[in-house]
Structure formats: C-alpha cells, structure tokens
Amino acid sequence: MSKNRKVKHSKKEELHARKVVRITFISMIALGAAIIIGFSLFG
C-alpha cells in the first residue's frame, strides 16, 4: 500500500515539475521576444 501511495506522489510531482518547466520555457521565450522587439524599436 505504501508503495502505491509513493507512486501516486511521484506522478503528481512529475506533473508539477513538467508544468514548472513549461512555464519557465514560455516565460523565457516571451522575455526573449520582448527584448528583441525592444531593441528593434528603440535600438
């Protein structure tokens, strides 16, 4: 029983980690695009 609970917990952690990685990548891409646009407009 404890093993099954541990598996569920690790699955939940994995989903959370994927969500965090996705948010990080999206924010990095958005920041990069904003920097490029800023340099092209004000550079």
VOPAGU-2260 file (C-alpha; in pm, 1 decimal, decimal comma):
REM VOPAGU-2260
SITE   aa  ch    i         X         Y         Z
SITE  MET   A    0       0,0       0,0       0,0
SITE  SER   A    1     274,9     246,8      89,1
SITE  LYS   A    2     447,0     171,0    -243,9
SITE  ASN   A    3     129,7     255,1    -436,2
SITE  ARG   A    4      95,8     581,5    -244,3
SITE  LYS   A    5     458,6     667,2    -324,2
SITE  VAL   A    6     399,2     606,0    -695,8
SITE  LYS   A    7      98,2     838,1    -695,5
SITE  HIS   A    8     300,2    1102,5    -514,0
SITE  SER   A    9     589,2    1083,0    -760,3
SITE  LYS   A   10     345,6    1105,1   -1053,0
SITE  LYS   A   11     195,8    1417,8    -900,9
SITE  GLU   A   12     544,0    1563,4    -851,6
SITE  GLU   A   13     635,7    1479,5   -1211,4
SITE  LEU   A   14     328,1    1659,3   -1344,5
SITE  HIS   A   15     409,5    1961,1   -1128,5
SITE  ALA   A   16     770,3    1960,9   -1250,0
SITE  ARG   A   17     656,8    1946,3   -1613,8
SITE  LYS   A   18     421,2    2237,8   -1552,4
SITE  VAL   A   19     702,2    2442,7   -1395,1
SITE  VAL   A   20     939,5    2362,7   -1683,8
SITE  ARG   A   21     674,2    2458,6   -1940,3
SITE  ILE   A   22     602,6    2788,7   -1764,4
SITE  THR   A   23     976,2    2861,1   -1742,4
SITE  PHE   A   24    1032,3    2795,2   -2113,1
SITE  ILE   A   25     729,8    3003,2   -2215,8
SITE  SER   A   26     839,8    3293,8   -1997,3
SITE  MET   A   27    1196,5    3274,0   -2134,6
SITE  ILE   A   28    1066,5    3277,9   -2493,2
SITE  ALA   A   29     834,2    3569,2   -2416,3
SITE  LEU   A   30    1116,6    3760,0   -2247,3
SITE  GLY   A   31    1347,7    3697,0   -2542,4
SITE  ALA   A   32    1083,6    3816,5   -2787,1
SITE  ALA   A   33    1023,1    4127,6   -2577,5
SITE  ILE   A   34    1397,2    4203,4   -2570,7
SITE  ILE   A   35    1427,6    4157,3   -2948,8
SITE  ILE   A   36    1124,8    4378,1   -3012,4
SITE  GLY   A   37    1256,9    4637,8   -2769,5
SITE  PHE   A   38    1596,9    4650,1   -2937,5
SITE  SER   A   39    1442,9    4672,6   -3284,7
SITE  LEU   A   40    1214,4    4959,3   -3179,3
SITE  PHE   A   41    1445,8    5156,6   -2952,5
SITE  GLY   A   42    1787,8    5042,9   -3074,4
